[in-house]
């Protein structure tokens, strides 16, 4: 199995590299232009010790500068090639993490297979954005967090300063004496990094203004309302705005506002879940992160194609647990990733035009994401709230006990007598 997995990874990643290096051509817009033009332009500015203060397309937290500057670690390659090589390296690292995790008791190799198959489903976009690097940090955080909650918290905080969404990983840390220490470690890490960037480079917080002014992007769930309205004479139009194609026209602020309200309601549901949850299995942090990121993706004003990488990585973590129940939403996510490749870049012109083909692709892709979100949230609630309440059980993973005659916890959260003599 290991050889088949490695063979599939090598074959698909070679194909991705051939695409981003333009040996093979993919129909539609050139997905590498962001790296070749935008990222490279940011790289030249960041090298001078300041953030892109006057560029409205810079909408990322300050640690994103590290990802943009990272190709400088390979000075023997030109900027785009170095960036693609680093993405491939991060891809390989995630595979190694999932493969190693899948070999442990109570785990399985399904997570490694999901990652190997899921990334190429997105096409060359997977290597043409820095989201794969962020996903690697999130996967490492969840896998390391099984035994070390503070490591999860610190990595989640670092990931949040790369691209915000990894902060959602903190929601799955089990309640207990270690929760406050873990969240404190996350807060101190984020604050320390933020202060360091603010002191070292002007404009560390400029992204907040640029992000606040975003509208409804043509690929989002909310945009479906505007696509349908346009077919019935709505006078709005799609336009390149803040680095993506967004709708401009009457009622767009209303749709954007509704999406933000849904995001707030989603966050409220997550807080309610955390308060009501009675049982934490080893897979719960990954399950909670997967459900949370699905929830925030589907309610967002923007669903860029690379967002699917986050979901593929989190789905792979969920599938690596033999007792995990996120198989259905994970498969729905993989299907949505494949449709996303058809939607962008192959037939993106149809999406922008809002014709029958473009609208069908959006309905299918966004429908799959909504179905995955509902299924994941329902599964998480049932596994941690409903079923434990019905049986009257309450269980959280136990920390390793290093005194007396108890040893480290099993993968099912119970503690067994030690066979090792001290």
C-alpha positions in Angstrom: 0.0 0.0 0.0 2.8 2.4 0.8 4.4 1.9 -2.6 1.0 2.5 -4.4 0.4 5.6 -2.3 3.9 7.0 -3.1 3.5 6.1 -6.8 0.2 8.0 -7.0 1.6 11.0 -5.2 4.6 11.2 -7.5 2.6 10.9 -10.6 0.0 13.5 -9.7 2.5 16.0 -8.3 4.6 15.7 -11.4 1.5 16.5 -13.4 0.8 19.6 -11.2 4.4 20.8 -11.6 4.2 20.4 -15.3 1.1 22.5 -15.3 2.4 25.4 -13.2 5.7 25.4 -15.1 3.6 25.7 -18.3 4.9 22.5 -19.9 1.3 21.5 -20.0 -1.5 24.0 -20.6 -4.8 24.0 -18.7 -7.7 25.8 -20.4 -9.0 29.0 -18.9 -7.1 31.9 -17.1 -3.5 31.5 -16.2 -3.6 30.5 -12.5 0.2 31.1 -12.1 -0.1 34.9 -12.7 -0.7 35.5 -9.0 2.7 34.1 -8.2 4.5 35.5 -11.2 3.1 39.0 -10.9 1.3 39.7 -7.6 3.4 37.6 -5.2 6.6 38.6 -6.9 5.7 42.3 -6.6 4.9 41.8 -2.9 8.2 40.0 -2.5 10.1 43.0 -3.8 8.2 45.4 -1.5 8.5 43.1 1.6 12.3 42.8 1.0 12.5 46.5 1.7 11.1 46.1 5.2 7.5 47.3 4.7 4.2 45.8 3.9 2.4 46.7 0.6 0.7 49.8 2.1 -1.0 51.0 -1.1 -2.0 47.7 -2.6 -5.6 46.8 -1.9 -5.0 43.2 -3.0 -2.8 42.7 0.1 -5.5 41.3 2.4 -3.5 38.9 4.5 -2.3 38.8 8.1 1.3 39.9 8.7 2.8 36.4 8.9 1.8 35.9 5.2 4.9 37.9 4.5 6.9 34.8 5.5 5.2 32.7 2.8 5.7 35.4 0.1 9.4 35.8 1.1 10.0 32.0 1.4 11.2 31.6 -2.3 14.2 33.6 -1.2 15.4 30.4 0.5 16.1 29.0 -3.0 18.2 31.8 -4.6 19.3 29.4 -7.4 15.8 29.3 -8.8 13.7 32.1 -10.2 10.8 33.3 -7.9 7.9 31.3 -9.5 9.9 28.1 -9.7 11.1 28.4 -6.1 7.6 29.0 -4.9 6.2 26.0 -6.7 9.0 23.8 -5.4 8.3 25.0 -1.8 4.6 24.2 -2.3 5.5 20.7 -3.5 7.8 20.3 -0.4 4.9 21.3 1.9 2.6 18.9 0.0 5.1 16.0 0.6 5.4 17.0 4.3 1.7 16.7 4.8 1.7 13.3 3.1 4.5 12.1 5.5 2.6 13.4 8.5 -0.6 11.7 7.5 1.1 8.5 6.6 3.0 8.3 9.9 -0.2 9.2 11.8 -2.1 6.5 9.9 0.3 3.8 11.1 -0.6 4.3 14.8 -3.1 2.2 16.8 -6.6 3.3 16.1 -5.7 5.1 12.9 -5.7 4.3 9.2 -4.1 5.3 5.9 -7.3 6.7 4.5 -6.2 10.3 5.4 -3.0 10.0 3.4 -5.0 8.6 0.4 -7.5 11.5 0.7 -4.7 14.0 0.6 -2.9 12.4 -2.2 -6.1 12.3 -4.3 -7.7 15.5 -3.1 -4.9 18.0 -3.9 -4.6 17.3 -7.7 -8.4 17.5 -7.9 -8.0 21.2 -7.6 -5.6 21.4 -10.5 -2.6 23.7 -10.7 -4.3 26.3 -8.4 -3.1 24.0 -5.6 0.5 25.0 -6.2 -0.2 28.6 -7.4 -1.3 30.0 -4.0 0.3 29.9 -0.6 -2.7 28.2 1.0 -1.0 24.8 0.8 1.6 26.1 3.2 -1.1 27.2 5.6 -2.8 23.9 5.4 0.4 22.1 6.2 0.6 24.1 9.5 -3.0 23.2 10.3 -2.5 19.5 9.7 0.6 19.5 11.8 -1.2 21.3 14.6 -4.1 18.8 14.7 -1.9 15.7 14.5 0.5 17.0 17.2 -2.4 18.2 19.3 -3.6 14.7 20.1 -0.9 14.5 22.7 0.1 18.1 23.2 -2.8 20.6 23.3 -0.4 23.6 23.7 1.5 22.6 20.6 -1.8 22.6 18.7 -2.7 26.1 20.2 0.7 27.6 19.3 0.6 26.3 15.8 -3.0 27.4 15.3 -2.0 30.9 16.5 0.9 31.0 14.0 -1.4 29.7 11.3 -4.0 32.4 12.1 -1.4 35.0 11.4 -0.7 33.4 8.1 -4.4 33.3 7.0 -6.8 33.7 9.9 -8.8 30.4 9.5 -6.5 28.1 11.5 -7.7 30.0 14.6 -10.8 27.8 14.3 -8.7 24.8 15.4 -8.7 26.2 18.9 -12.5 25.4 19.2 -11.7 21.6 19.3 -9.3 21.6 22.2 -10.9 19.5 24.9 -12.4 21.2 27.9 -10.4 20.7 31.1 -7.5 22.0 33.2 -5.3 22.3 30.1 -7.7 24.4 28.1 -6.8 27.7 29.7 -3.1 27.0 29.4 -3.5 26.1 25.7 -5.6 29.1 24.8 -3.2 31.4 26.8 -0.3 30.0 24.8 -2.2 30.7 21.6 -3.0 34.3 22.7 0.6 35.0 23.7 2.0 33.5 20.5 -0.4 35.6 18.3 0.3 38.7 20.3 4.0 38.3 20.3 4.2 37.7 16.6 1.8 40.6 15.9 3.9 43.0 18.0 7.1 41.7 16.3 5.7 42.3 12.9 4.2 45.7 13.8 7.5 46.9 15.3 9.7 45.5 12.5 7.6 46.4 9.4 5.2 49.4 8.8 1.7 48.5 7.7 1.3 45.1 9.4 -2.4 45.8 10.0 -3.2 47.5 6.7 -4.9 44.2 5.5 -7.8 44.9 7.9 -9.1 47.9 5.9 -8.7 46.1 2.6 -10.5 43.0 3.8 -13.3 44.9 5.4 -14.3 46.5 2.0 -14.6 43.1 0.2 -17.9 42.4 -1.6 -19.7 39.3 -2.8 -17.4 37.2 -5.0 -19.0 35.5 -8.0 -18.2 32.0 -6.8 -19.7 32.3 -3.3 -22.9 30.7 -2.1 -24.5 34.1 -1.7 -23.6 35.0 -5.3 -26.0 32.4 -6.5 -28.8 34.8 -5.6 -27.3 37.6 -7.7 -26.6 35.2 -10.6 -30.3 34.2 -10.7 -31.3 37.9 -10.3 -29.2 38.9 -13.2 -31.1 36.4 -15.4 -34.2 38.3 -14.5 -32.9 41.7 -15.3 -31.0 42.8 -12.3 -28.6 45.5 -13.5 -25.5 44.5 -11.5 -22.4 43.1 -13.1 -19.2 41.2 -12.2 -16.1 43.2 -12.0 -12.5 42.7 -10.9 -12.4 44.2 -7.4 -9.9 43.9 -4.5 -8.1 41.1 -6.4 -11.1 38.9 -7.3 -14.2 39.0 -9.5 -17.0 40.4 -7.4 -20.5 41.6 -8.1 -21.1 45.4 -8.3 -24.6 46.9 -8.2 -27.7 47.4 -6.1 -28.5 45.0 -3.3 -24.9 43.6 -3.3 -24.3 45.1 0.2 -27.5 43.4 1.4 -26.3 40.0 0.2 -22.9 40.6 1.7 -24.5 41.7 5.0 -26.6 38.6 5.0 -23.5 36.4 4.5 -21.8 38.1 7.5 -24.9 37.5 9.6 -24.8 33.8 8.7 -21.2 33.7 9.7 -22.0 35.2 13.1 -24.8 32.7 13.6 -22.4 29.9 12.6 -19.9 31.0 15.2 -22.7 31.1 17.7 -23.6 27.5 16.9 -20.0 26.5 17.4 -19.9 28.2 20.8 -23.1 26.4 21.7 -21.7 23.1 20.6 -18.6 23.6 22.7 -20.7 24.4 25.8 -23.0 21.4 25.2 -20.4 18.8 24.2 -20.1 16.0 26.7 -17.6 13.7 25.1 -14.2 14.3 23.4 -12.7 11.4 21.4 -9.2 11.7 20.0 -10.7 12.6 16.6 -12.9 15.4 18.0 -10.4 18.3 17.5 -10.1 17.4 13.9 -13.8 16.9 13.4 -14.6 20.2 15.1 -12.0 22.0 12.9 -13.4 20.5 9.8 -17.0 21.4 10.6 -16.0 24.9 11.7 -14.0 25.7 8.5 -16.8 24.2 6.4 -19.3 26.5 8.2 -17.2 29.6 7.7 -16.4 28.7 4.0 -20.0 28.3 3.0 -21.2 31.4 4.7 -18.3 33.6 3.5 -18.7 36.4 1.0 -15.8 34.9 -0.9 -15.0 31.3 -1.8 -11.8 31.3 -3.8 -10.8 27.9 -5.3 -7.8 27.5 -3.0 -10.1 27.5 0.0 -10.8 23.9 -0.9 -7.3 23.0 0.0 -8.0 23.8 3.7 -11.0 21.5 3.6 -9.1 18.7 1.9 -6.4 18.9 4.5 -8.9 18.8 7.4 -10.9 16.1 5.8 -7.7 14.0 5.5 -7.0 14.4 9.2 -10.6 13.3 10.1 -10.3 10.2 7.8 -7.1 9.2 9.5 -9.1 8.0 12.6 -10.5 4.5 12.3 -13.4 5.4 14.6 -14.0 8.8 12.9 -17.5 9.5 11.4 -16.7 12.3 9.0 -16.5 10.0 5.9 -19.6 11.4 4.2 -18.7 15.1 4.5 -15.1 14.3 3.6 -16.2 12.6 0.3 -18.6 15.4 -0.4 -15.7 17.9 0.0 -13.5 15.9 -2.4 -16.3 15.9 -4.9 -16.6 19.7 -4.5 -12.9 20.1 -5.0 -13.1 18.3 -8.4 -16.0 20.4 -9.5 -14.1 23.5 -8.4 -11.4 22.6 -11.0 -14.0 22.6 -13.7 -15.4 25.9 -12.4 -12.0 27.5 -12.1 -10.0 27.8 -14.3 -11.5 25.6 -17.0 -14.9 27.2 -17.4 -14.5 30.3 -15.3 -15.7 32.5 -18.2 -19.0 30.8 -18.0 -19.2 31.4 -14.3 -18.5 35.1 -14.8 -21.1 35.2 -17.6 -23.6 33.5 -15.4 -24.8 31.3 -18.3 -26.4 27.8 -17.9 -23.1 26.0 -17.7 -21.6 28.4 -15.2 -24.6 28.5 -13.0 -24.9 24.7 -13.1 -21.3 24.3 -12.0 -21.8 26.8 -9.1 -25.0 25.1 -8.0 -23.3 21.7 -7.9 -20.1 22.8 -6.2 -21.8 25.0 -3.6 -24.5 22.5 -3.1 -21.9 19.9 -2.3 -20.2 22.3 0.2 -23.5 23.1 1.9 -24.4 19.4 2.1 -20.9 18.7 3.6 -21.3 21.5 6.1 -24.8 20.3 7.3 -23.6 16.7 7.5 -20.4 17.5 9.3 -22.1 19.7 11.9 -24.9 17.2 12.5 -22.3 14.4 12.9 -20.2 16.4 15.3 -23.3 17.3 17.4 -24.6 13.8 17.5 -21.3 12.2 18.4 -20.4 14.7 21.2 -23.7 15.9 22.5 -26.7 13.8 21.6 -25.3 10.3 22.0 -23.4 10.9 25.3 -26.5 12.6 26.7 -28.6 9.6 25.8 -26.2 7.1 27.5 -25.3 9.4 30.3 -21.6 9.3 29.6 -19.0 12.0 29.8 -15.5 11.4 28.5 -12.6 13.6 27.6 -9.1 12.4 26.5 -6.8 11.9 29.5 -3.4 13.3 29.6 -0.4 11.0 30.1 0.1 10.1 33.8 3.7 9.8 34.7 3.4 8.9 38.4 2.3 5.8 40.1 1.4 2.8 38.0 -0.4 4.5 35.1 1.1 5.3 31.8 0.1 7.2 28.7 -3.4 7.2 27.3 -4.6 4.9 24.6 -6.0 6.2 21.4 -9.6 5.7 22.7 -9.0 8.1 25.6 -8.8 5.5 28.3 -5.8 5.0 30.6 -4.3 1.6 31.0 -1.9 0.1 33.6 1.7 0.3 32.8 3.7 -2.8 31.9 7.0 -0.9 32.2 8.9 -1.1 35.5 10.4 2.0 36.9 
